[in-house]
Amino acid sequence: MVRKKARKGNTKGKTLSIIMVLAVITFVSSLGFYLASRQAPNSEPKSLKEIVNSIVPSVKKAVVGVEDINLRQKSMDNQRAMDSILMQQSQWQLSDDGRKDMKEARTDAAGEITWTQRKLLIGIPYDNSLQKAAAWVTEKAEANGFKVIDQSVVNYIDENAIALSIAMVAKVGKGEKQLVFDEAIIFNGDQTNEKSMLIVKENKEKAKKAGKKYTGKMAVVVDDCGYDLGPVRALSRLPIEMSFAVIPFKTNSSAALQIIRQNDQTAMLHLPMEPAGEESSESRYIKVGMSKAELEKLTTDAIKSLPGVKGVNNHQGSKATTDYSTMQAVLGTIKKQGLFFLDSRTSSDSLAEKLAGQMGIKTGRNNRYLDNSSSVGDIKAEILAAAATADKNGSVIVICHARPATAQAWEEIYKQLKDGGIKFVPVSELLI
């Protein structure tokens, strides 16, 4: 028995040695080829980095091997499963708006993952709530082992709709990947796919004839009002609709609110909430572990400190917005006050928007932060990218901050977007 084990170990050792030898041969051969190519009279000299980058894939293939993962059939089976789920709603109309093959390089080995992605249109009766429909689809999809990894408000046939990205969880090597197989759009109506495409095409043609570059709506939320009043004045005076979120309990909170009102802009409460992994920057904030009474009182105090606000969004809150009981108490208070709630999406795990919709609160989520950089040029580039998203999806909700660089960027670019066809709207117009 001992001898057999020894021979088995020797066999494994020989196999490993052969693989290493092949890898070395591949490396040396490739290095020789590229060094030779550097000397070729008709070729550009290659840097050492370029040579190494060109060789590494060959070595990786020699050692690890190439293994493509084909999930086309699995993704189509999942699409049929979603159809079976959705057909439980007899009044809903389903329309397949096309499929495309998706590819993604494996990160754990050489090879690609391929699957099929579908665009699915879900028309529901006009008296049905979009938010409740999205919550139902999400619940049923996740009960069947799928994941809804994104939900956003979009514009479809000139009306608000909800887009859901539904993914399968696929095993890849020793890990897992979430791959979106259905991009679903839930809308109120029974328009056929052909008619909807015609309407979108006509809108684009009208915009082009009018010399417009963009179509679509943009809701801009300016966070952190209550610190520096200069940017609040500059931004609220611009001849475009914006919504301004004021932090409560600050020295300049009331002054910021007055400036926003004087310029006929929408005022919101920017409610401080507990972040993950660090202390909040505010002295009073919504904290996980507070009692329901404490959460309700703090939320009420914050709302009353800024009379006349129309809605609420979270300041920080990457921990608080992922805690069910915390958000249930906060949102319950917001609902009693008749306000909307915008999820700032400081965490991809936030359940705030979903819970708000289930509670019947007008809600939505931030799609993009514009000023993570303090460079005016970078901020303008983000604003233009947001305009492109509005043009593609019909609408976009974005967040920036009351900072000097942000104010300067908007002053320099707003006219370009407005003249180009972007319609600036209060955030409440894009909530459901």
N, C-alpha and C positions, 0 to 999 in steps of 0.2 A: 504493500500500500504506500509506503514511504517513497519507493522508487517511482511509482506512477505519478504521485504529486509532484515530484521533482521534475519529471519529464513534462508535465502540464505547465509548470512554471517556466521551464526552459522554452516551451512553444510560445507562450505569451511574450516572453522576453524577445524571442526571435522576430515575432510579428511586429512588436513595437520598434525593434531595430530596423526592420525593413521599411516601415513607414517613415522613420526618421531619416533613413538614407535617401528615400524617394524625395522627401521634403528638401533635403540639402541639395540633391541633384537638381531639383526644380529651381531652387533659389539660385544656385551657381549658374545654371544654364540661362535663366532669365537675366541675371546680372550681367553675364557675358554678352547676351544679345543687346541689352540696353546700353552697355558701355560701348559696344561696337556701333550702335545707332548714333551715339553722340558724335562719333568721328565721321559719320556719313556726310559727304560734301553737300547733299541737298536737304539736310535736315537741320532743324533748330537744336542747339545744344540743350540737353536736359539736366535739370538740377538733381542733386542726390535725393531730395525729398520726392521729386516726381518719379525717380527710378524706384525708390522703396515703395511708394504708393502703388506703382504698377505691378510690383512683384508680389506684394502681400496677398492679393486675392488668389494668385496661383498657388502660393504656399499653403494658404488656408484650404483651398480645394484639395490639395494633395494630402493634407493631414486629416481634415475633417470629412471631406467629401461634399458633393453637391446633393442637396435634398430639397426639391420643390414640393410644396404642399398645395394640392389642388382642392379647393373647397367650393367650387362652382355648384356641384350637385347639392352639397349640404346647404348652401345659401338659398338655392331655389326651393329645397324642401322646407326651409324655414319660412320662406315667403308664402308657400301654400298653407303652412300652419297659421300664419298671421291672417290669411284670407278666411280660414275656417273660424278663427276667433272673431273677426270683424263681422262675419255674416250672421253672428248671433243677434246683431242689431238690424232688424228687418227693414227699418226705414232709412238706413244709411246706404249710400251709393258709392261703390268702389270703382276706380278707374286706374289701370296700369298706364303710367305716363312714360314708359321706356325703361330699358335696362342697359347697364354697361359693365364690362369686365374691369375689375379693380386688381392692382398689383402692388405688393409691398415687399421690399427686401427683408429677408430674415436678419435679425441682429445676433442670433446665437450660432448661426452656421451659414455656409454659402447656400444660396438658393432663394426662391421667391415664394410668397404666399399669393394665391390668386383666388378670387371669389367674385360673385355677381351681386351688383347693387341695383335696386329698383327704386324708381320714383313712383310713389303711390298717392293718389288723390282720394280723399275721403270726404264726400259731401254729406252733410247732416242737415236736418230740417232747420228752418230759420228760427224756430222757437226753442231750439236746443242750445245749451250753453257749450261754447267751444272749450272752456276750461274744464268743465265736467267731463266732456267727451275725451279730452286729452288725458285726464286722470284715469278714466276707465280703461283706455287703451294701454296706458302705462302699467296699471295694476295687472291686467290680463297678460300682457307681454312678459312681465317679470315673473308672474306665476308659472309661466311656461319655460322659464330658464333663460329668457332673453334679458337684455339690459337697454333701458332708454337712457342714452348717454348725453343727450342734449335736447332741450326744448326751448323754442323761441317764438316770439310773435313776428309774423311776416305779413306782407301784403300780397293777397291773391285776388285777382279780378277786381282790383280797386277797393278791396275790403280787407279788414284784419282777418288773419288766419293763424293757426298754430302749426309749427313745423316740429316733427319728432324724428330723432335719429335712433333707429332701433338696431341693436347690435347682437350678434351671437358671440358667445365666449368659446373660443377655439383653443385647443391645446397645441402649443408650438414648442417642441423640444421639452424642456423641463418647466417652461412657463406657460402663460396664457395670454391671448390677445383678444381684444374686443374689436370686432369687425362689423361695420355698419352694412346691413344687407337691405334695409328698407329706409328710405327717406320719405316720410309720410307728411302730407299737408292736409290738415283738417280745416274745412271751411263750411260756412253756412250757404247752402244752395244746391241746385241739382244741374248746374251747367255741365254740358258734355266737355270732354277733353278738347275736342276740335274747336268748340266755341271759345273756351278759355284762352287757347293759344291765339285765336284770331283777335280777341280783345287786347291781349298783351302786345301783339304785333301792331295793331292800330295805334295804341298809346305810344309806342316807340316811334312810329312814323310821324305822328303829330308832333312829338317833341323834336324830331329831326328837322321837320319843316319849319318849326318855330326857332330853329337855331339853337336848340337846347342840347347839351351834352348828356345830362342826366334826367332820369325820372325817379320818383320815389320820395319818401318822407324821412326826415331825420329829426329825432328828438334828442336834444342836448341837455344833459343834467350837469349843473355846475356844483360840485361838492365843496365842503369845507368853508362855506360862507360863515363869517363870524370871527375870523382872525383879521386878515388884512382887508380893509374896506376899499382900497384903491382898485383892485381887480374886479370887485363886485360892481362898483360904479361903472367901470369901463365896459364890462361884459353886458350888464343889464341895459345900457344905453344903446347897444347895437340894434339896428332895425330888423331884427329877426327874433322869432319866438325861442325862448330858452326857459328852462326850469331850474330854480336855485334852491339847493338843499342847505339849510342853516343848522349849524351845530348849536344845541341849547346850552344854557348856563354859562356862556362866555361874556366877557365885557362888551364885545361888539355885536352880540347876537341880535338884540333889538334894533340897533342901528342898521345892520345888514338887512333885516326884514323890512324896515322902512324904505330903504333904497330900492329894494326889489319891487315893493308895492308902487312907489312913485313912478317907476318905469313900466308899470302894467305887465309885469312878468309873473310867472307861477312860482309861488313859494312852497317849499317842502320842509319837513323836519328831517335832519340828518342824525338819526338816533344812534348814539355810541353803543357798541356792543363788544363783547369780549373776543379778542383775537386768539388764535392758537399759538402756543409756544412763547408768548410774551405778554407783558402787562399792557393794558389799554393806555393810550396817550391821554385819556380823559379821567377826571376824578370821579364822575358819576357815569356809570355805564351798565348796560344789561349784562348780567353775569350768570353763567350756568351754575345752578345750585341755589339760586335765590328762590324764596317761596313764591307761590303764585301771587299772593297779596303784594309782596315787594315788587315783583315784575310789573304788575298792573299799576301800582302807584307811581313808579319811576316813569313808565311810559306815559301815563296821564299827566304827570308834572311837566314832562318835556313838551308834550303837545300844547298844554295850557300856557307854557312860557312863550310860545310863538303863535299868538292868536291869528286865525285866518289861514293857516297852512292847509293845503289841499291833499297832501299825501305824505308818505314817509319812505325813506330808504335807509339802509344800514350803513353806519360809519364803522369801518373795520368789521369785526363780527365773524371771522373765519371759524371760530369755535361755536359761538352762540347760534349761528344760523344752521348748524348741523345737529342741534339738540332739539328734539321734538317737543318736550314739555315746556322748554323755555320759549320757543317760538309760538307755541299754541297760546300761551298766556299773553305774549306781546301782541300777536295778531288779533286775539280776541278783543283786546282794548282798542286797537286800531279800527276794527270793524264797528265797535260801539260808537266811535267818534265819526263814522261815515267817511273815512279816508281811504285812499288807495295805498298799495304797497309795491314798491319797486325793489327787487332783489339786486343788490349791487354786485353780487357774485364774487365775493372775496374768497370763496372756496368753491371748488367744483363739486363738493359733496353737499352743498347747501340744499336744504329741503324747504326753504322759506317760500319760494314761488309756488311750488307744488301744494304745500299746505294752505297757503293763502287762497289758491284757486278752489281747493276743496271746501274752504270755509265761506266761499261766496264773496271774497274780496276782489275788487278789480286789481289785477296784478300783471306783472311781466318781469323781464330781467334785463340787466345791462349786457350789451353785446360786445362792447369794446371800451377799453381805457385809452384815452388819447394822449395823456401827458405823463407817462412814466419817465420820460426824459425831460430835462429842463431846457433843451435846445429848441428854439423857435422853429428851426427847419425841420427837426424831427416831428414836432407836434403838428406842423402843417402837413407833413407826409401822412401822418396817421389820420388827420381829418379827411384828406383826399381818399385814403383807403376806405374810410367809413362811407364816404359818398358813393364809392364804387359798389359797396355792399348794399346800400340803399337802392342803387340803380338795378342791381341784380335781383334782390329779394323783395323789393317794393318798399321796404322800410328798415330802419335801424335805430336802436337806442344806444347812445354813447354817454360816457361819463368823463368829465375833465374836472379841473379844480380851480378855485379862485386864487390864481397865482399870476405874477406879472408876465412871465414868459407865455403863459396860456392866453392871457388877454391880448398880448401883442400878436400872437399867431392868428387868433380869430379876427382881430382888426384888419389884418393883412389879407385874409383869405375868404371871409364870409361872402363878399360881393361876387367873387368868382363862382362860388357854389350856387348862390341865389340866382345869378344871371344864367348859370348853366342848367337850371331846372330843378334843383333840390328844393323841396318844400319843407321849411322848418316849422315844426309843430310842438305844442306842449306834450310832455311825456304821457299825460293822461290819455291822449288821443290814440296812442299805440298800445294801451293796456287792454286786457280782456277780463 
